């Protein structure tokens, strides 16, 4: 096996690292960076980190999926992962998954990409276990071995894992260069860009957080997605959706993606110079209840589990999702009645039948009866925390409308407060908020992926960190993950949704559509707005 030189990356300055990278004999600059073959894209998304181990959000994923290779990947328009950096991948025993890498794979800096890098990537993801990262997706991995340069063997804790191939094609499966990334802590954005450790269709030539990301085609990539249609992609990060709407309307950017406001989209529909593209939506919005700090929570001044459940149930009875979808989102979102979006295998309307009028509408009288039965007669304080610089400016209207609905019932005293994304993530990790907004987009196109939000095994806290744990729900989710019979698995998924509605740790509100706006001369967008939730730059072209 190849012995790699061990650069102490965290101790090496960016300038020195750039010099070291520049000494590589295989140049990654064979693409003409000054080429006019460029497509510009604007977005209001926020990026947490370039390091895959330290981020689990759409803004970061949008970068990572275009620059970091994966063992398995999704071709546009498909939901079954196929080999990408891998040549083959299969279960060799119920608890052993063996991958053979393509020969002579290289990162964009010229370093050989071998099984050692793959083992390193998964080992560091698991050991760092950053609160903002996707390491929980790898909870079934017992160990990773690299017996030779092109063989990787994953040993799993539980056999018959139906989701493991999907996990390898998820945000937890990005392969990084062990000569650039730290094994024990997150690697800084500047160090990553300077180290040029990319193995997907593009490499990052330049990145300035919250400003620009400049991509150039990676000529060392030879995976399943093929060569990109456009050599250069320039992404600009906007703080204002209105400014983004004006620029795409004026042709100052070719594409606007995530997240224009509903009113902006309605306005652009009247503009003949742009095209509105939509795809199947697996993006969901929901309210998270903190079982510790909500009214009557376990760490409140008056803890009472039965009363806390009654408060959650009454809120679920009062919420009018149809009004939120119509009045706030102008039809770009639709009502959501389960923890799994409609359209995925096994999705049900568990919350629709359990709460409100049983048909999707609110029922204040039912909510009042629930509170009265629990011995709650005073108005219940409900503090709703939300975010606009990640979930979009319309979140302000959404949570204002939600608070108005609760207050109009006469049962609650609801207030709202907004927090910027960087602090929001820290506060969620610290379990600061009694109730808060969260969204979820699929890591892979399977119903199980949405259970990851609420699944809370004893070994680690759930991603939402809200103090909720239910043994029955965990048992159902653990069972569907390994059930090989499709019909039996669907039954378990349905039962898990029913139990999730009973536990009520989250309140699903809305399901969104994938929307992008482009100039009329841009091609390829429709093929990438699919259930994999990957905005692939490689398919973008110009007429």
Secondary structure, 3 states (H helix, E strand, C coil): CCCCCCCCHHHCCHHHHHHHHHCCCCCCCCCCCCCCCEEEEEECCCCCCCCHHHCCCHHHHHHHHHHCCECEECCCCCCCCEECCEEEEEEEECCEEEEEECCCCECCCCCECCHHHHHHHHHHHHHHCCCCCCHHHHCCEEEEEEEECCEEEEEECCCCCCCHHHHHCCHHHECCCCCCCCCCCCCCHHHHHHHCCCCCCEEEEEEECCCEEEEEECCCCCCCCCCCCCCEEEEEECCCHHHHHHHHHCCCCCEEECCCCHHHHHHHCCCCCEEEEEEEEEEEEEEEECCCCCCCCCCCCCCCHHHHHHHHHHHHHHCCHHHHHHHHCCCCEEECCCCCCCCCCCCCCHHHHHCCCCCCCCCHHHHHHHHHHCCCCCCEEEEEEECCCCCCCHHHHHHHHHHHHHHHCCCEEEEEEECCHHHHHHHHHCCCCCEEEEEECCCCCCCHHHHCCCCCCCCCCCCCCCCCCCHHHHHHHHHHHHCCCHHHHHHHHHHHHHHHHHHCCEEEEEEEEEEEEEECCEECHHHHCCCCCCCCHHHCEEC
